[in-house]
């Protein structure tokens, strides 16, 4: 099914029920659908045609969701951008996607003023809050509420960037049927109901927004607030939230501000956590404070929300064993360990690369046939994660084949950081790895060898990175070493660096 058809059905079925609320107002399903339709028609009125890419660079506000669903409902392809990226990184992604339009916000004006000059295909800028290009509200005021054209489930809906954003970006192609399948399986697997109230305090641009989308597709109410660990319990109580979603970093910050069995969380049934590994000590502390309310999900940009460990599985008697797992496979997805034919999986204790097949798996990478062939083989997505199944059919992620760092909910490619650090005139060699961190899951850590007779202060090198990379990519720690351990092929032995650093 197409997203446009879903929203027509939601508006007809739920009408005056609250769909999206923020600090300022609440929109019913009918009102929200009307704004989606107006936005979609406004984009069509600019001359955009089916399949054109429209990028989003918008804060975590209600209008983000309006634009997001309007792009897809009108037959265009959404390209969500991380607001933390530097201007050069944004331009590279816009060029790579061939974006024809960018919808942004007045708060990003300094970053976007020169984007149009550096992105050849970019023809239209639309700004929420006025300023550069077309004014968003004025466009909607003049736009029609006539139904948007019919679409097909196989139409491309979204390009979601995975991993690197410079040099060789990769954008996962998700079709409408992928997103609708994810939503339906998440609704069933998470137990989302029409009377659920979902408090969203996570960024809206990552693929994890499908969890929010699933609640809307179920007819529930979504409340948008900015994450504040001190005010979180008050937000839950104020809005009567029954569900929320956090990245592990947010969970770490939250438990430092909670009272045991806080009565303000009385209605809260589930906290869906995903994005990176939850350190065991922190998980135990969270269970002490929150009880069995934590649900753990696993997925990738290329295959969102594939498994789920329900809160009920984390009752005291089973918590210690299961808190290291990411739960059971959702819906009719298939997951197996490379080298085995066990689907459904059995608890053989054998580990290997996690392979996924099903309606949530991407159609491939945008303009990258080689990467698509490498990732999608014989119908299976090769994730690069190493996992194993226990006797209960729960998946455990035990390592990664790919050299990536997952810090908070973000993915950092070591080579990106290394390529920037080595530009400093005092640096001879560098290797970047992720070291275990109780707050971030993994902390970006650089091992630097300086040139003979030269030196550089750690703070100066971090500032060097800050000027060239998004903030979340810069090293949290820099360690100066005499040399890097290498194999006889000349490859840096990262495992030795990790062992050395964690002694």
C-alpha positions as CSV (number, residue, x, y, z in Angstrom):
1,X,0.0,0.0,0.0
2,X,1.0,3.6,-0.6
3,X,1.5,6.2,2.2
4,X,-1.1,8.5,0.5
5,X,-3.7,5.8,0.7
6,X,-2.8,5.1,4.4
7,X,-3.3,8.7,5.3
8,X,-6.7,9.0,3.5
9,X,-7.8,6.0,5.4
10,X,-6.5,7.3,8.7
11,X,-8.3,10.7,8.2
12,X,-11.6,8.9,7.4
13,X,-11.4,6.4,10.2
14,X,-10.1,8.6,13.1
15,X,-11.3,12.0,12.0
16,X,-11.4,14.2,15.2
17,X,-9.0,12.0,17.3
18,X,-5.8,13.7,18.3
19,X,-3.0,12.7,15.9
20,X,0.0,15.0,16.6
21,X,0.5,17.3,19.6
22,X,3.4,19.6,20.5
23,X,3.8,22.4,23.1
24,X,1.6,24.8,21.1
25,X,-1.3,22.9,19.6
26,X,-2.9,19.5,18.8
27,X,-4.0,18.5,15.3
28,X,-6.6,15.8,14.7
29,X,-6.1,13.2,12.1
30,X,-8.4,15.1,9.7
31,X,-6.5,18.4,10.3
32,X,-3.1,16.7,10.0
33,X,-4.1,15.0,6.8
34,X,-5.4,18.3,5.3
35,X,-2.0,19.9,5.9
36,X,-0.2,16.9,4.4
37,X,-2.4,17.2,1.3
38,X,-1.9,20.9,1.0
39,X,1.9,20.5,1.4
40,X,2.0,17.7,-1.2
41,X,0.0,19.8,-3.7
42,X,2.2,22.9,-3.0
43,X,5.3,20.8,-3.9
44,X,3.6,19.6,-7.1
45,X,2.7,23.2,-7.9
46,X,6.4,24.0,-8.0
47,X,6.8,21.7,-11.0
48,X,8.2,18.7,-9.2
49,X,7.3,15.4,-10.8
50,X,6.9,11.8,-9.5
51,X,10.3,10.4,-8.3
52,X,11.9,13.8,-7.6
53,X,14.0,13.9,-4.5
54,X,13.0,16.4,-1.8
55,X,15.3,16.9,1.2
56,X,14.4,17.7,4.7
57,X,16.6,19.8,7.0
58,X,14.1,20.7,9.8
59,X,14.2,20.6,13.6
60,X,12.1,18.1,15.5
61,X,8.9,20.0,15.2
62,X,5.4,19.1,14.0
63,X,6.0,20.6,10.5
64,X,8.7,18.0,10.0
65,X,6.1,15.3,10.1
66,X,3.8,17.2,7.8
67,X,6.5,17.7,5.2
68,X,7.8,14.2,5.6
69,X,4.5,12.5,4.9
70,X,3.5,15.0,2.2
71,X,6.7,14.3,0.2
72,X,5.9,10.6,0.1
73,X,2.1,11.0,-0.4
74,X,2.7,13.3,-3.4
75,X,4.9,10.7,-5.1
76,X,8.3,12.3,-4.4
77,X,11.2,10.7,-2.5
78,X,12.1,12.0,0.9
79,X,15.8,12.6,1.7
80,X,16.1,13.3,5.5
81,X,19.3,15.1,6.5
82,X,21.1,15.2,9.8
83,X,21.0,18.8,11.1
84,X,24.3,18.3,12.8
85,X,26.2,18.0,9.6
86,X,28.6,20.7,8.3
87,X,27.6,22.7,5.3
88,X,30.0,20.8,3.0
89,X,28.6,17.5,4.2
90,X,25.0,18.6,3.5
91,X,26.0,19.8,0.0
92,X,27.7,16.5,-0.7
93,X,24.5,14.5,0.2
94,X,22.2,16.9,-1.7
95,X,24.3,16.4,-4.8
96,X,24.5,12.7,-4.4
97,X,20.8,12.4,-4.0
98,X,20.1,14.8,-6.9
99,X,17.7,16.7,-4.7
100,X,15.4,19.1,-6.6
101,X,14.0,20.8,-3.5
102,X,15.0,21.4,0.1
103,X,12.5,22.1,2.8
104,X,14.2,23.7,5.8
105,X,13.7,26.0,8.8
106,X,14.7,29.6,9.5
107,X,17.0,28.5,12.2
108,X,19.2,26.9,9.6
109,X,19.5,30.0,7.4
110,X,23.3,30.5,8.0
111,X,24.0,26.9,6.8
112,X,21.8,26.9,3.7
113,X,22.4,30.4,2.3
114,X,25.1,29.1,-0.1
115,X,23.8,25.5,-0.6
116,X,21.9,26.4,-3.8
117,X,25.1,27.6,-5.4
118,X,27.0,24.4,-4.7
119,X,24.2,21.9,-5.6
120,X,23.4,22.0,-9.3
121,X,20.1,20.1,-9.3
122,X,18.6,22.1,-6.3
123,X,15.9,24.3,-7.7
124,X,13.6,25.1,-4.8
125,X,14.1,26.2,-1.2
126,X,11.2,26.3,1.2
127,X,11.6,27.7,4.6
128,X,9.5,27.2,7.7
129,X,9.5,30.5,9.6
130,X,10.2,32.5,6.5
131,X,13.5,33.9,5.2
132,X,15.2,32.1,2.2
133,X,13.1,30.9,-0.7
134,X,9.4,30.2,-0.5
135,X,7.6,30.7,2.8
136,X,6.1,27.3,4.0
137,X,2.9,28.6,5.5
138,X,2.1,30.9,2.5
139,X,2.6,28.0,0.1
140,X,0.2,25.9,2.2
141,X,-2.4,28.7,2.3
142,X,-2.5,28.9,-1.5
143,X,-2.4,25.1,-2.1
144,X,-5.3,22.9,-2.9
145,X,-6.8,20.2,-0.7
146,X,-7.8,18.1,-3.7
147,X,-6.7,14.4,-3.2
148,X,-3.2,13.6,-4.3
149,X,-2.7,11.2,-7.2
150,X,-2.8,7.4,-6.6
151,X,0.6,5.7,-6.0
152,X,1.9,2.2,-5.9
153,X,3.5,0.3,-3.1
154,X,6.6,-0.4,-5.2
155,X,7.2,3.4,-5.7
156,X,10.4,4.6,-4.1
157,X,9.5,6.5,-0.8
158,X,12.8,7.3,0.9
159,X,16.6,7.6,0.6
160,X,18.1,7.1,4.1
161,X,21.8,7.6,4.4
162,X,23.7,4.9,6.1
163,X,27.2,5.3,7.5
164,X,29.6,7.6,5.7
165,X,28.6,11.1,4.4
166,X,31.7,12.1,2.6
167,X,33.7,10.4,-0.2
168,X,31.3,7.5,-0.8
169,X,27.9,8.0,0.8
170,X,25.4,5.1,0.8
171,X,21.7,5.8,0.7
172,X,19.3,2.9,1.4
173,X,16.3,2.8,-1.0
174,X,13.1,2.1,0.9
175,X,9.8,1.7,-1.0
176,X,6.3,2.5,0.3
177,X,5.6,-1.2,0.8
178,X,8.8,-1.4,3.0
179,X,7.6,1.4,5.3
180,X,4.0,0.1,5.5
181,X,5.3,-3.4,6.2
182,X,7.5,-2.1,9.0
183,X,4.7,-0.1,10.5
184,X,2.2,-3.0,10.5
185,X,4.7,-5.5,12.0
186,X,5.8,-2.9,14.6
187,X,2.2,-2.3,15.6
188,X,1.6,-6.0,16.1
189,X,5.0,-6.8,17.7
190,X,5.0,-3.9,20.0
191,X,1.3,-4.1,20.9
192,X,0.5,-0.6,19.8
193,X,-3.2,0.3,20.2
194,X,-5.5,3.1,19.2
195,X,-5.5,4.5,22.7
196,X,-1.7,4.6,23.0
197,X,0.0,7.9,23.6
198,X,3.5,8.0,22.2
199,X,5.9,10.6,23.6
200,X,8.6,11.3,21.0
201,X,11.9,12.8,22.3
202,X,14.2,11.4,19.6
203,X,15.4,13.1,16.5
204,X,13.0,12.8,13.5
205,X,15.5,12.4,10.7
206,X,16.8,8.9,11.4
207,X,15.1,5.8,10.1
208,X,14.0,5.0,13.7
209,X,11.1,7.5,13.0
210,X,9.3,4.4,11.7
211,X,8.4,3.7,15.3
212,X,6.6,7.0,15.6
213,X,5.0,6.4,12.2
214,X,3.8,3.0,13.4
215,X,1.9,4.7,16.3
216,X,0.2,7.1,13.9
217,X,-0.7,4.3,11.5
218,X,-2.4,2.5,14.5
219,X,-4.5,5.6,15.2
220,X,-2.6,6.5,18.4
221,X,-1.6,10.0,19.5
222,X,2.0,11.3,19.1
223,X,3.4,14.0,21.3
224,X,6.6,15.8,20.3
225,X,8.9,17.2,23.0
226,X,12.6,17.9,23.2
227,X,14.4,15.4,25.4
228,X,15.1,16.8,28.9
229,X,16.1,14.2,31.5
230,X,15.0,16.4,34.4
231,X,11.6,17.1,32.8
232,X,11.0,13.7,31.2
233,X,8.8,12.2,34.0
234,X,6.8,15.4,34.1
235,X,6.2,15.2,30.3
236,X,5.0,11.6,30.7
237,X,2.6,12.6,33.4
238,X,1.4,15.8,31.7
239,X,0.6,14.0,28.4
240,X,-0.6,10.7,29.8
241,X,2.1,9.0,27.7
242,X,1.9,5.2,27.6
243,X,5.0,4.7,25.3
244,X,8.2,6.4,24.4
245,X,11.4,5.6,22.6
246,X,15.0,6.4,23.7
247,X,18.5,5.9,22.5
248,X,20.8,4.3,25.1
249,X,22.5,7.7,25.7
250,X,19.2,9.2,26.6
251,X,18.4,6.3,28.9
252,X,21.8,6.8,30.7
253,X,20.9,10.5,31.3
254,X,17.4,9.7,32.3
255,X,18.1,7.2,35.1
256,X,20.3,9.8,36.8
257,X,17.2,12.0,37.3
258,X,14.6,9.3,38.3
259,X,13.3,8.3,41.6
260,X,12.7,4.5,42.1
261,X,9.2,3.6,40.8
262,X,8.4,7.3,40.1
263,X,4.6,7.7,40.3
264,X,4.7,10.2,37.5
265,X,5.4,7.3,35.2
266,X,2.3,5.5,36.2
267,X,0.7,5.2,32.8
268,X,4.0,4.4,31.0
269,X,4.0,0.9,29.7
270,X,7.0,0.7,27.4
271,X,10.3,2.5,26.6
272,X,11.5,1.2,23.2
273,X,15.3,1.4,23.2
274,X,17.5,0.9,20.1
275,X,20.4,2.4,18.2
276,X,23.4,0.9,20.0
277,X,24.2,-1.6,22.8
278,X,23.0,-0.9,26.3
279,X,25.8,-1.5,28.8
280,X,24.7,-4.3,31.3
281,X,25.3,-2.3,34.4
282,X,23.2,0.6,33.1
283,X,20.5,-1.8,32.0
284,X,20.3,-3.3,35.4
285,X,20.1,0.1,37.0
286,X,17.3,1.1,34.6
287,X,15.3,-2.0,35.4
288,X,15.7,-1.2,39.1
289,X,14.3,2.2,38.6
290,X,11.7,1.6,35.9
291,X,10.7,-2.0,36.3
292,X,10.0,-4.2,33.2
293,X,9.2,-1.3,30.9
294,X,12.2,-1.5,28.6
295,X,11.8,-3.0,25.2
296,X,14.9,-3.5,23.0
297,X,14.7,-3.3,19.3
298,X,17.2,-4.2,16.6
299,X,17.3,-3.1,13.0
300,X,19.3,-1.2,10.4
301,X,18.7,1.6,8.0
302,X,18.6,-1.1,5.4
303,X,16.1,-3.2,7.4
304,X,14.3,-1.2,10.1
305,X,12.9,-2.8,13.2
306,X,13.6,-6.5,12.6
307,X,13.5,-7.9,16.1
308,X,12.1,-6.9,19.4
309,X,12.6,-7.9,23.0
310,X,9.3,-7.0,24.8
311,X,9.3,-5.5,28.3
312,X,7.4,-8.5,29.6
313,X,10.4,-10.7,28.8
314,X,12.4,-8.7,31.3
315,X,10.6,-9.7,34.4
316,X,13.2,-10.3,37.2
317,X,13.7,-14.0,36.7
318,X,14.6,-13.7,33.0
319,X,16.2,-10.2,32.9
320,X,19.8,-11.0,33.5
321,X,20.0,-13.5,30.6
322,X,17.8,-11.7,28.1
323,X,19.1,-8.1,28.6
324,X,22.0,-9.1,26.4
325,X,19.6,-10.0,23.5
326,X,17.6,-8.0,21.0
327,X,14.6,-10.3,21.1
328,X,12.7,-12.3,18.6
329,X,12.1,-11.8,14.9
330,X,9.0,-9.7,14.1
331,X,6.2,-10.7,11.8
332,X,7.1,-12.8,8.8
333,X,10.7,-11.5,8.5
334,X,13.4,-14.2,8.3
335,X,16.7,-14.0,10.1
336,X,19.4,-16.5,10.0
337,X,23.1,-16.8,10.9
338,X,25.4,-17.2,7.9
339,X,26.5,-20.7,7.3
340,X,23.2,-22.2,8.7
341,X,19.8,-22.9,7.2
342,X,17.9,-22.5,10.4
343,X,14.8,-20.4,9.7
344,X,13.2,-20.1,12.2
345,X,16.4,-20.0,14.2
346,X,17.3,-22.5,16.8
347,X,19.7,-22.2,19.7
348,X,22.7,-23.9,18.3
349,X,25.1,-21.4,20.0
350,X,26.8,-20.9,16.6
351,X,27.7,-17.3,15.8
352,X,28.1,-15.7,12.4
353,X,26.9,-12.8,10.2
354,X,23.3,-11.9,10.7
355,X,21.3,-12.2,7.5
356,X,17.8,-10.8,7.0
357,X,15.1,-11.4,4.4
358,X,11.6,-9.9,4.3
359,X,9.4,-6.9,3.5
360,X,11.4,-4.5,5.6
361,X,14.6,-5.0,3.6
362,X,15.7,-2.1,1.3
363,X,15.6,-2.3,-2.5
364,X,19.3,-1.5,-2.7
365,X,21.6,1.5,-2.4
366,X,21.0,4.6,-4.5
367,X,23.3,4.8,-7.5
368,X,25.6,2.1,-6.2
369,X,25.1,-1.2,-7.9
370,X,28.3,-2.7,-6.5
371,X,27.4,-2.0,-2.9
372,X,23.8,-3.3,-3.6
373,X,25.2,-6.6,-4.9
374,X,27.5,-6.9,-2.0
375,X,24.7,-6.3,0.6
376,X,21.9,-8.2,-1.1
377,X,22.8,-11.7,-2.1
378,X,20.3,-14.4,-3.0
379,X,17.5,-12.4,-1.4
380,X,19.3,-12.0,1.9
381,X,20.6,-8.7,3.4
382,X,24.1,-9.2,4.8
383,X,24.1,-6.9,7.8
384,X,27.8,-7.0,8.8
385,X,26.6,-7.7,12.4
386,X,27.7,-10.9,14.1
387,X,25.0,-12.7,16.1
388,X,23.7,-15.9,17.5
389,X,20.4,-17.3,18.7
390,X,19.6,-18.7,22.1
391,X,17.3,-21.7,22.8
392,X,14.3,-19.3,23.1
393,X,14.9,-17.9,19.6
394,X,16.2,-14.6,20.9
395,X,18.9,-12.9,18.8
396,X,22.1,-11.8,20.5
397,X,24.4,-9.4,18.7
398,X,28.0,-10.3,19.7
399,X,30.1,-8.2,17.3
400,X,30.5,-6.5,14.0
401,X,32.2,-7.3,10.7
402,X,32.1,-3.7,9.6
403,X,34.5,-1.2,11.1
404,X,31.9,1.3,12.2
405,X,31.4,3.1,15.5
406,X,28.0,3.4,17.0
407,X,28.0,6.4,19.3
408,X,24.6,7.2,20.9
409,X,22.2,6.6,18.0
410,X,24.7,7.7,15.4
411,X,27.0,5.8,13.1
412,X,30.6,7.0,12.6
413,X,32.9,5.6,9.9
414,X,36.5,5.6,11.3
415,X,38.0,6.4,7.9
416,X,36.0,9.7,7.7
417,X,37.6,10.9,11.0
418,X,41.0,9.5,10.1
419,X,41.0,11.4,6.7
420,X,40.4,14.7,8.6
421,X,42.9,14.1,11.4
422,X,45.7,13.2,9.0
423,X,45.3,16.6,7.3
424,X,46.9,18.2,10.4
425,X,50.5,19.1,9.6
426,X,51.8,17.5,12.8
427,X,50.1,14.1,12.3
428,X,51.9,11.2,10.6
429,X,49.5,8.4,11.2
430,X,46.1,7.9,12.9
431,X,43.7,5.0,13.6
432,X,40.2,5.7,14.9
433,X,38.2,3.1,16.9
434,X,35.2,2.9,19.2
435,X,35.9,2.2,22.8
436,X,33.2,1.1,25.3
437,X,31.6,4.1,27.0
438,X,28.8,3.9,29.7
439,X,26.9,6.9,28.2
440,X,27.5,6.7,24.4
441,X,27.8,3.0,24.0
442,X,31.0,3.6,22.0
443,X,33.2,6.7,22.2
444,X,35.1,7.9,19.1
445,X,38.8,7.5,20.1
446,X,41.8,8.4,17.9
447,X,45.3,6.9,18.2
448,X,47.7,9.4,16.8
449,X,51.4,9.2,15.8
450,X,53.0,12.6,15.3
451,X,55.7,13.5,12.8
452,X,59.3,13.5,14.1
453,X,60.1,16.6,16.0
454,X,56.5,17.9,16.0
455,X,53.7,17.9,18.5
456,X,50.1,19.0,18.8
457,X,47.8,19.5,21.8
458,X,44.7,17.2,22.1
459,X,42.4,20.3,22.2
460,X,43.9,21.7,19.1
461,X,43.4,18.4,17.2
462,X,39.8,18.2,18.4
463,X,39.2,21.7,17.2
464,X,40.7,20.8,13.9
465,X,38.1,18.1,13.6
466,X,35.2,20.2,14.8
467,X,35.8,22.7,11.9
468,X,35.6,19.9,9.3
469,X,33.2,17.3,10.7
470,X,29.8,17.1,12.4
471,X,30.1,17.4,16.2
472,X,29.2,13.8,16.9
473,X,32.1,12.5,14.7
474,X,34.9,14.4,16.4
475,X,37.0,12.3,18.8
476,X,36.0,12.2,22.4
477,X,39.5,11.1,23.3
478,X,42.9,11.3,21.5
479,X,45.8,9.1,22.6
480,X,49.3,9.8,21.3
481,X,51.3,6.7,20.6
482,X,54.8,6.0,19.2
483,X,53.5,3.6,16.5
484,X,50.4,1.8,15.3
485,X,50.3,-2.1,15.5
486,X,50.1,-3.4,11.9
487,X,49.9,-6.8,10.2
488,X,52.4,-8.0,7.7
489,X,50.0,-6.6,5.0
490,X,50.3,-3.2,6.6
491,X,46.8,-3.1,8.0
492,X,46.3,-1.5,11.4
493,X,45.4,-4.2,14.0
494,X,42.5,-2.5,15.6
495,X,41.9,-5.4,17.9
496,X,45.3,-4.8,19.4
497,X,44.5,-1.1,19.9
498,X,41.3,-2.0,21.7
499,X,43.0,-4.5,23.9
500,X,45.8,-2.0,24.7
501,X,43.3,0.7,25.5
502,X,41.0,-1.4,27.7
503,X,43.8,-3.0,29.9
